[in-house]
Amino acid sequence: MAPPGWSPSPPPVSLCLLALCLAATVTAARAEGPPVVFARGGRRTAVPIGADRVEPGTKLVLTAFGRPWGEPARVEDGAAEFLAPAVRVPVVFRVLAVDEPEAVLAEWVVYPDRPRSFPDVPWIAAGAPRWFHTWCDALDLPLTKHRDLEAFRAAHRPIAGRRPLLVVGWDASGPRPAALARLAVDRAVNVLVLADGAREAAADTRPITVLPKHAAGPLAGLRGQHWALPPSFPPRPSPFHERAICVVNRETWIGGPGWPLVEELRHPIEGAESRRVVVSYLPWQRQLGRLEVTDALFLRLLAEAAKGAADRRRLDGRWRLLHPAAGAIEPPERPVLAAALGSLAPAEDGSLPQHRMDIPVRHPDKETAAGHPRMDRNVLAPGAPPLGAYVLDLRGDAPLPAGFFDGWAVGDLEAHPGRQPPLLILGDDPALDRWKWLAVDRTGEGKDRPVSPRCRPGVVWLYDAALPPSVETQLRVMQLFTDWNIALEENHDLRNTP
């Protein structure tokens, strides 16, 4: 037992670095861990254990630096109350049962009792995870708490000139990103979803290490930094299952191994361009208080999400489908292209395959009284945004038509005035080798190599020819259409075959 009045002081720097490295390695080595609770030094806090994990009256004790700390506490109503010790740096205390010290029942991260500064915005939580509530309490971040989104909608009233950040848990966020975008617009808030619970299948055995080079979008300013001890999170399975892989405009904020770790979801409804809906799939609670860079990164994420995007353009870009015909774009096989059909740009001479069909074209500048875009038939709106991209989809069984490379479509692409819009090629076809403008170079290409051949700069070539495409290919195409400011609309089916 620690002597009365003792407070944990930081050991020598070399031991600190060793302890932090070991702690990060151990933490990253396990996919799941005990519940994490945060507190501020000098305050009495209840640490939830769970009534199903220990018997009422069980005696618990805190340990840190290999020794017990403070007086034991007994479990009542699934929790034990401890007085958080005064600390000079954040310290992780492990909560153990006196009779079974091998099992860690909870981790209690105690922060020093000193003031911190935060962005001057209202902070609101609705259905957020418990650890986020206790983390805000530990840092004295002023947080308005609601049980769920329904309670938030009933209580919240927008304040002129103020844009709160609404933090939502994954289970409370609902199944449709469009609903979050509508909530952000209607309630004049920016939204951060803590989606550590969005996962399925088996986890990768490797820990997830976040480096400055993974930062993108509003966090791209971090790329020039150097982190001696970068945050390393436990192995996580992909969060993209049937619910989370819904087609939506996505912008990566922190890249990951095959899927983003933090991303922004965008929607073409009016007013959404100035709001942010950000989703984080990282288990921040496993590293906050353990590495200083993790706290700095999480605070930066909160700050950027809270800023919104006041001067951002709406998702009003156009794209041109070179092949196949628009009628061949079936949502089950090509979900992302199907969601973008409403933003097709018609050709002036009607020679492209989609022009031989009655395809509605989305006019963001023509709004109905209900606030929905008006759909006209193959009529380009006056002053429409310039063409954002061309798409050549070679997947499936539809061959390129005879004379394709001599037709108007390819001629328009090759002779496009001004800055050349990007070309996205999906799949492959030997006929591309005869396209001089594309300048295909297959030198050094392995027989089964999944990497696309070298070709003209400005061309994005995704070799994956599978239909339906892999999750990775779907994510990449969603991100590309977002980069080109082209709207993707959920359950969008604008084909009207004559």
C-alpha positions as CSV (number, residue, x, y, z in Angstrom):
1,M,0.0,0.0,0.0
2,A,1.3,3.5,-0.9
3,P,2.1,5.8,2.0
4,P,-0.3,8.6,2.8
5,G,0.3,11.7,0.8
6,W,2.4,10.0,-1.8
7,S,1.7,11.0,-5.4
8,P,3.1,9.3,-8.5
9,S,6.0,11.3,-9.9
10,P,7.3,10.6,-13.4
11,P,10.4,8.3,-13.4
12,P,13.5,9.2,-15.4
13,V,13.0,10.1,-19.0
14,S,14.6,6.9,-20.3
15,L,12.3,4.8,-18.2
16,C,9.3,6.9,-19.3
17,L,10.1,6.2,-23.0
18,L,10.6,2.5,-22.3
19,A,7.3,2.3,-20.4
20,L,5.5,4.2,-23.1
21,C,6.9,1.9,-25.8
22,L,5.9,-1.2,-23.9
23,A,2.5,0.1,-23.0
24,A,1.8,1.0,-26.7
25,T,3.0,-2.4,-27.8
26,V,0.9,-4.3,-25.2
27,T,-2.1,-2.1,-25.9
28,A,-1.8,-2.6,-29.7
29,A,-1.4,-6.3,-29.3
30,R,-4.9,-7.0,-28.2
31,A,-8.0,-6.3,-30.2
32,E,-10.2,-5.6,-27.2
33,G,-9.4,-4.5,-23.7
34,P,-11.1,-3.5,-20.4
35,P,-13.3,-0.5,-20.3
36,V,-11.5,2.9,-20.1
37,V,-12.6,5.7,-17.8
38,F,-11.0,9.1,-17.5
39,A,-10.9,11.4,-14.4
40,R,-9.2,14.6,-13.2
41,G,-6.8,14.5,-10.3
42,G,-8.3,15.3,-6.9
43,R,-11.9,14.4,-7.8
44,R,-13.9,11.5,-6.6
45,T,-15.2,9.4,-9.6
46,A,-17.2,6.3,-10.0
47,V,-15.5,3.7,-12.2
48,P,-18.1,1.4,-13.9
49,I,-17.2,-2.2,-13.8
50,G,-20.5,-3.9,-14.8
51,A,-22.8,-5.8,-12.5
52,D,-22.4,-8.9,-14.6
53,R,-18.6,-8.9,-14.2
54,V,-18.2,-8.8,-10.4
55,E,-20.3,-9.5,-7.4
56,P,-21.7,-6.6,-5.3
57,G,-19.4,-5.9,-2.4
58,T,-16.3,-7.1,-4.2
59,K,-13.2,-5.2,-3.0
60,L,-11.2,-3.5,-5.7
61,V,-7.9,-1.7,-5.7
62,L,-5.9,0.7,-8.0
63,T,-2.4,-0.1,-9.2
64,A,0.1,2.0,-11.1
65,F,3.9,1.7,-11.6
66,G,3.8,-1.8,-10.3
67,R,2.4,-0.9,-6.8
68,P,-1.1,-0.4,-5.3
69,W,-2.5,3.0,-4.7
70,G,-5.0,4.5,-2.3
71,E,-7.6,2.6,-0.3
72,P,-9.7,-0.3,-1.7
73,A,-13.3,0.4,-2.7
74,R,-16.2,-2.0,-2.9
75,V,-18.5,-2.5,-5.9
76,E,-22.0,-1.1,-5.6
77,D,-24.5,-1.1,-8.4
78,G,-21.8,-2.2,-10.9
79,A,-19.3,0.6,-10.0
80,A,-16.6,1.4,-7.5
81,E,-15.9,5.0,-6.4
82,F,-12.3,6.1,-6.0
83,L,-10.6,9.4,-5.2
84,A,-8.4,10.3,-8.2
85,P,-4.9,11.0,-7.0
86,A,-3.1,14.2,-7.7
87,V,-0.7,13.6,-10.6
88,R,1.8,15.6,-12.6
89,V,1.3,13.8,-15.9
90,P,-1.5,11.6,-17.1
91,V,-1.3,8.2,-15.3
92,V,-3.1,4.9,-16.2
93,F,-4.4,3.1,-13.1
94,R,-5.6,-0.4,-13.5
95,V,-8.6,-1.5,-11.4
96,L,-8.1,-5.0,-10.0
97,A,-10.1,-7.3,-7.7
98,V,-8.2,-7.9,-4.4
99,D,-9.0,-11.6,-4.6
100,E,-8.3,-12.0,-8.3
101,P,-5.4,-9.5,-9.2
102,E,-4.7,-11.2,-12.5
103,A,-7.8,-9.8,-14.3
104,V,-7.8,-6.0,-15.2
105,L,-11.4,-4.9,-14.7
106,A,-11.0,-1.4,-16.0
107,E,-8.3,1.2,-16.9
108,W,-8.6,4.6,-15.1
109,V,-6.7,7.4,-16.8
110,V,-6.2,10.3,-14.5
111,Y,-5.2,13.7,-15.9
112,P,-3.5,16.5,-13.9
113,D,-5.7,19.1,-12.4
114,R,-4.7,22.1,-14.5
115,P,-6.6,24.2,-17.0
116,R,-6.6,23.6,-20.8
117,S,-7.9,25.7,-23.7
118,F,-10.4,24.5,-26.3
119,P,-12.0,26.0,-29.4
120,D,-14.8,28.5,-28.4
121,V,-17.7,26.4,-29.7
122,P,-20.6,24.7,-27.9
123,W,-19.8,21.0,-27.3
124,I,-22.7,18.6,-27.4
125,A,-22.9,14.8,-27.0
126,A,-25.9,12.6,-28.0
127,G,-25.6,8.9,-27.5
128,A,-21.8,9.3,-27.3
129,P,-19.7,6.5,-25.7
130,R,-19.2,6.7,-21.9
131,W,-15.4,7.1,-22.3
132,F,-15.9,10.4,-24.2
133,H,-18.1,11.8,-21.5
134,T,-15.5,11.0,-18.8
135,W,-12.7,12.3,-21.0
136,C,-14.5,15.7,-21.4
137,D,-15.1,15.8,-17.6
138,A,-11.4,15.0,-16.9
139,L,-10.3,17.9,-19.1
140,D,-13.1,20.3,-18.0
141,L,-14.4,20.5,-21.5
142,P,-17.9,22.0,-21.2
143,L,-20.1,19.3,-22.7
144,T,-23.9,19.3,-22.9
145,K,-25.0,15.7,-22.7
146,H,-28.1,14.0,-24.3
147,R,-29.1,10.4,-24.0
148,D,-29.6,10.0,-27.8
149,L,-30.4,11.9,-30.9
150,E,-34.1,12.0,-30.2
151,A,-33.4,13.8,-26.9
152,F,-31.0,16.2,-28.6
153,R,-33.6,17.1,-31.3
154,A,-36.2,17.7,-28.5
155,A,-33.9,20.0,-26.5
156,H,-31.5,21.7,-28.9
157,R,-32.3,25.1,-30.5
158,P,-29.9,26.6,-33.0
159,I,-28.1,29.8,-31.8
160,A,-27.5,32.5,-34.3
161,G,-23.8,32.8,-35.1
162,R,-22.9,29.6,-33.1
163,R,-22.2,26.2,-34.7
164,P,-21.9,23.5,-32.1
165,L,-20.0,20.3,-32.6
166,L,-22.3,17.3,-32.0
167,V,-20.5,14.1,-31.0
168,V,-22.5,11.0,-31.6
169,G,-21.8,7.3,-30.9
170,W,-21.9,4.7,-33.7
171,D,-25.0,2.9,-32.3
172,A,-26.9,6.2,-32.0
173,S,-25.9,7.6,-35.4
174,G,-28.5,5.7,-37.5
175,P,-28.0,3.7,-40.7
176,R,-28.1,6.5,-43.3
177,P,-25.4,9.2,-43.7
178,A,-28.0,11.4,-45.5
179,A,-29.9,11.6,-42.2
180,L,-26.8,13.0,-40.4
181,A,-26.3,15.5,-43.2
182,R,-29.9,16.6,-42.9
183,L,-29.5,16.8,-39.1
184,A,-26.4,19.0,-39.5
185,V,-28.2,21.4,-41.8
186,D,-31.5,21.6,-39.9
187,R,-29.8,22.0,-36.5
188,A,-26.9,24.1,-37.7
189,V,-24.3,21.8,-36.2
190,N,-21.2,20.0,-37.3
191,V,-21.1,16.3,-36.5
192,L,-18.4,13.9,-35.3
193,V,-19.3,10.2,-35.1
194,L,-17.2,8.0,-32.8
195,A,-17.6,4.8,-34.7
196,D,-15.2,2.4,-33.0
197,G,-18.2,0.0,-32.9
198,A,-18.5,-0.1,-36.7
199,R,-16.6,-3.3,-37.5
200,E,-17.1,-6.9,-38.5
201,A,-15.1,-10.0,-39.5
202,A,-11.7,-10.9,-38.0
203,A,-9.2,-8.2,-37.1
204,D,-5.9,-7.9,-38.8
205,T,-3.1,-9.2,-36.5
206,R,-1.0,-6.0,-37.0
207,P,-1.5,-2.9,-34.9
208,I,-2.6,0.3,-36.6
209,T,0.1,2.9,-36.3
210,V,-0.9,6.5,-37.3
211,L,1.9,8.5,-38.9
212,P,2.0,12.1,-40.1
213,K,2.0,10.9,-43.7
214,H,-1.4,9.4,-43.2
215,A,-3.0,12.8,-42.5
216,A,-5.1,14.3,-45.3
217,G,-7.9,16.8,-46.0
218,P,-8.2,19.4,-43.2
219,L,-5.5,17.4,-41.2
220,A,-3.0,17.6,-44.0
221,G,-1.0,20.3,-42.1
222,L,0.2,17.5,-39.8
223,R,2.2,15.8,-42.6
224,G,5.3,17.9,-42.0
225,Q,5.5,16.8,-38.3
226,H,7.7,14.1,-36.9
227,W,6.4,12.0,-34.1
228,A,9.0,10.1,-32.1
229,L,6.3,7.9,-30.6
230,P,3.3,7.8,-32.9
231,P,0.0,6.4,-31.6
232,S,-0.4,2.6,-32.2
233,F,-3.9,1.3,-31.9
234,P,-5.1,-2.3,-31.4
235,P,-5.7,-4.4,-34.5
236,R,-9.1,-3.6,-35.9
237,P,-11.3,-5.3,-38.5
238,S,-12.6,-3.3,-41.4
239,P,-15.6,-1.1,-40.4
240,F,-17.2,-1.4,-43.8
241,H,-19.9,-4.0,-43.8
242,E,-23.4,-3.9,-45.4
243,R,-24.4,-0.9,-43.3
244,A,-21.3,1.3,-43.4
245,I,-20.3,0.8,-47.1
246,C,-23.4,2.6,-48.3
247,V,-22.5,4.8,-51.3
248,V,-21.8,8.4,-50.2
249,N,-19.2,11.1,-51.0
250,R,-16.2,10.4,-48.8
251,E,-13.0,12.4,-48.1
252,T,-10.2,10.8,-46.1
253,W,-8.8,12.7,-43.1
254,I,-6.6,9.9,-41.8
255,G,-5.7,7.1,-44.2
256,G,-5.4,3.5,-43.1
257,P,-4.5,0.0,-44.2
258,G,-7.0,-0.4,-47.1
259,W,-9.7,1.8,-45.6
260,P,-9.8,5.3,-44.0
261,L,-9.4,5.6,-40.2
262,V,-11.1,9.0,-40.1
263,E,-13.2,10.3,-43.0
264,E,-15.7,13.0,-43.8
265,L,-19.1,12.1,-45.4
266,R,-20.6,14.6,-47.7
267,H,-24.1,15.0,-49.2
268,P,-25.5,17.1,-52.0
269,I,-28.5,18.5,-50.1
270,E,-28.6,22.3,-50.0
271,G,-26.7,23.8,-47.0
272,A,-24.7,20.6,-46.4
273,E,-21.6,22.0,-48.1
274,S,-20.9,24.3,-45.1
275,R,-21.4,21.5,-42.5
276,R,-19.1,18.6,-41.6
277,V,-20.1,15.1,-40.9
278,V,-16.9,13.3,-39.8
279,V,-16.6,9.6,-38.8
280,S,-13.7,8.2,-36.8
281,Y,-13.2,4.4,-36.6
282,L,-10.2,4.6,-34.2
283,P,-10.5,3.5,-30.5
284,W,-9.1,6.7,-29.2
285,Q,-9.7,5.7,-25.6
286,R,-7.0,3.1,-25.9
287,Q,-4.3,5.8,-26.4
288,L,-5.6,9.0,-24.9
289,G,-3.5,9.9,-21.8
290,R,-0.8,7.5,-22.8
291,L,0.9,9.4,-25.5
292,E,0.9,13.2,-25.7
293,V,0.7,13.1,-29.5
294,T,-2.6,11.1,-29.3
295,D,-4.2,13.8,-27.2
296,A,-2.9,16.5,-29.6
297,L,-4.2,14.6,-32.6
298,F,-7.7,14.0,-31.1
299,L,-8.0,17.6,-30.0
300,R,-7.0,18.7,-33.6
301,L,-9.7,16.4,-35.0
302,L,-12.3,17.9,-32.7
303,A,-11.2,21.4,-33.6
304,E,-11.2,20.8,-37.4
305,A,-14.6,19.1,-37.3
306,A,-16.0,22.0,-35.3
307,K,-14.8,24.6,-37.8
308,G,-17.2,23.5,-40.6
309,A,-16.5,24.5,-44.2
310,A,-18.0,27.9,-44.8
311,D,-16.6,28.6,-48.3
312,R,-16.9,25.1,-49.8
313,R,-18.7,24.5,-53.1
314,R,-21.7,22.3,-53.4
315,L,-21.3,18.9,-54.9
316,D,-22.3,20.1,-58.4
317,G,-19.7,18.7,-60.7
318,R,-20.4,16.8,-64.0
319,W,-18.9,13.7,-65.5
320,R,-19.1,12.0,-68.8
321,L,-19.5,8.2,-69.3
322,L,-17.6,7.0,-72.3
323,H,-18.5,3.3,-72.0
324,P,-20.7,1.3,-71.4
325,A,-24.2,2.7,-72.1
326,A,-25.9,4.2,-69.0
327,G,-28.6,1.6,-69.2
328,A,-25.9,-1.0,-68.3
329,I,-25.1,0.7,-65.0
330,E,-26.9,-1.6,-62.5
331,P,-26.6,-0.6,-58.8
332,P,-25.9,-4.2,-57.6
333,E,-22.9,-4.4,-60.0
334,R,-21.7,-0.8,-60.2
335,P,-23.1,0.9,-57.0
336,V,-20.9,4.0,-57.2
337,L,-21.4,4.8,-60.8
338,A,-25.2,4.2,-60.4
339,A,-25.2,6.7,-57.5
340,A,-23.6,9.3,-59.8
341,L,-25.9,9.0,-62.8
342,G,-27.8,12.1,-61.8
343,S,-24.7,14.2,-62.5
344,L,-24.0,12.9,-66.0
345,A,-23.1,15.6,-68.5
346,P,-24.8,15.2,-71.9
347,A,-22.8,15.5,-75.1
348,E,-23.8,18.3,-77.4
349,D,-24.2,16.1,-80.4
350,G,-26.0,13.2,-78.7
351,S,-23.4,10.7,-79.8
352,L,-22.5,9.2,-76.5
353,P,-24.3,6.0,-75.5
354,Q,-26.2,7.6,-72.5
355,H,-27.7,10.1,-74.9
356,R,-29.6,7.4,-76.7
357,M,-31.6,7.0,-73.5
358,D,-33.9,9.3,-71.5
359,I,-31.5,10.0,-68.7
360,P,-32.4,12.8,-66.1
361,V,-29.7,15.3,-65.5
362,R,-29.4,16.9,-62.0
363,H,-29.6,20.7,-61.9
364,P,-28.3,21.9,-58.5
365,D,-29.0,25.5,-59.6
366,K,-32.7,24.8,-60.2
367,E,-34.4,23.9,-56.8
368,T,-38.0,23.1,-56.4
369,A,-40.1,24.5,-53.6
370,A,-39.4,21.3,-51.6
371,G,-35.7,21.9,-51.8
372,H,-35.0,18.9,-54.1
373,P,-33.1,19.3,-57.4
374,R,-35.2,19.5,-60.5
375,M,-34.5,16.8,-63.1
376,D,-34.7,17.8,-66.8
377,R,-34.2,15.5,-69.7
378,N,-30.8,15.8,-71.3
379,V,-30.7,19.6,-71.1
380,L,-27.5,21.1,-69.8
381,A,-28.3,23.9,-67.3
382,P,-27.1,27.4,-68.3
383,G,-23.9,28.2,-66.5
384,A,-23.4,24.6,-65.4
385,P,-20.1,23.7,-63.7
386,P,-17.3,22.5,-66.0
387,L,-16.8,18.9,-66.7
388,G,-15.1,17.2,-63.7
389,A,-14.1,13.8,-65.1
390,Y,-14.5,11.1,-67.8
391,V,-15.1,7.5,-66.9
392,L,-14.3,4.5,-69.1
393,D,-15.6,1.3,-67.5
394,L,-14.3,-1.9,-69.2
395,R,-15.6,-4.3,-66.6
396,G,-18.3,-6.8,-67.6
397,D,-19.1,-8.4,-70.9
398,A,-20.0,-5.3,-73.0
399,P,-17.2,-4.9,-75.6
400,L,-16.0,-1.5,-76.9
401,P,-18.0,-0.6,-80.0
402,A,-16.3,-0.6,-83.4
403,G,-14.6,2.7,-84.1
404,F,-14.7,3.7,-80.5
405,F,-11.3,5.5,-80.5
406,D,-12.3,7.5,-83.7
407,G,-15.7,8.6,-82.3
408,W,-16.8,11.9,-80.9
409,A,-16.4,10.8,-77.3
410,V,-12.7,10.1,-77.5
411,G,-12.1,13.1,-79.7
412,D,-13.8,15.3,-77.1
413,L,-11.6,13.9,-74.4
414,E,-8.4,14.3,-76.4
415,A,-9.2,17.8,-77.6
416,H,-10.7,19.2,-74.4
417,P,-9.8,22.9,-74.1
418,G,-8.0,24.2,-71.1
419,R,-7.2,22.0,-68.2
420,Q,-7.7,18.3,-69.0
421,P,-10.3,16.7,-66.8
422,P,-9.1,13.4,-65.3
423,L,-10.0,10.1,-66.9
424,L,-10.9,7.1,-64.7
425,I,-10.4,3.7,-66.3
426,L,-12.0,0.7,-64.5
427,G,-10.8,-2.7,-65.6
428,D,-8.7,-3.4,-68.7
429,D,-9.0,-4.2,-72.4
430,P,-6.2,-5.1,-74.9
431,A,-7.7,-2.5,-77.3
432,L,-6.3,0.3,-75.0
433,D,-2.8,-0.5,-76.3
434,R,-3.8,0.9,-79.7
435,W,-4.9,4.2,-78.1
436,K,-2.0,6.6,-78.9
437,W,-3.3,9.4,-76.6
438,L,-3.3,7.0,-73.6
439,A,0.3,5.9,-74.2
440,V,0.0,2.6,-72.4
441,D,3.3,1.2,-71.2
442,R,3.1,-2.4,-70.0
443,T,6.9,-2.8,-69.6
444,G,7.7,-4.9,-66.6
445,E,4.1,-5.8,-65.9
446,G,3.8,-9.2,-64.3
447,K,1.4,-11.8,-65.7
448,D,-1.0,-11.5,-62.7
449,R,0.2,-8.2,-61.4
450,P,-2.7,-6.2,-59.8
451,V,-1.1,-2.8,-60.4
452,S,-2.3,-0.8,-63.4
453,P,0.0,-0.2,-66.3
454,R,1.8,3.1,-66.8
455,C,0.1,5.5,-69.0
456,R,-0.6,9.2,-69.7
457,P,-0.4,11.5,-66.6
458,G,-3.8,12.5,-65.2
459,V,-5.3,9.1,-65.9
460,V,-6.5,7.1,-62.8
461,W,-6.5,3.4,-63.8
462,L,-8.0,0.9,-61.3
463,Y,-7.2,-2.6,-62.5
464,D,-9.9,-4.4,-60.4
465,A,-12.3,-5.9,-63.0
466,A,-14.6,-7.7,-60.6
467,L,-18.3,-7.0,-60.6
468,P,-19.5,-6.2,-58.0
469,P,-16.2,-4.5,-57.2
470,S,-14.2,-5.0,-54.0
471,V,-14.8,-2.8,-51.0
472,E,-11.4,-1.2,-51.6
473,T,-12.3,-0.3,-55.2
474,Q,-15.7,1.1,-54.1
475,L,-14.1,3.3,-51.5
476,R,-11.5,4.6,-53.9
477,V,-14.1,5.5,-56.6
478,M,-16.2,7.3,-54.0
479,Q,-13.2,9.3,-52.9
480,L,-12.3,10.2,-56.5
481,F,-15.8,11.4,-57.3
482,T,-15.6,13.5,-54.1
483,D,-12.3,14.9,-55.2
484,W,-14.0,15.9,-58.5
485,N,-16.9,17.4,-56.6
486,I,-19.4,15.0,-58.2
487,A,-22.4,14.1,-56.1
488,L,-23.2,10.5,-55.1
489,E,-26.8,10.0,-54.0
490,E,-28.0,7.1,-51.9
491,N,-30.3,4.6,-53.7
492,H,-30.0,6.8,-56.8
493,D,-31.6,5.2,-59.9
494,L,-32.1,7.8,-62.6
495,R,-32.2,5.4,-65.6
496,N,-35.4,5.5,-67.7
497,T,-35.0,3.0,-70.4
498,P,-37.3,3.6,-73.4
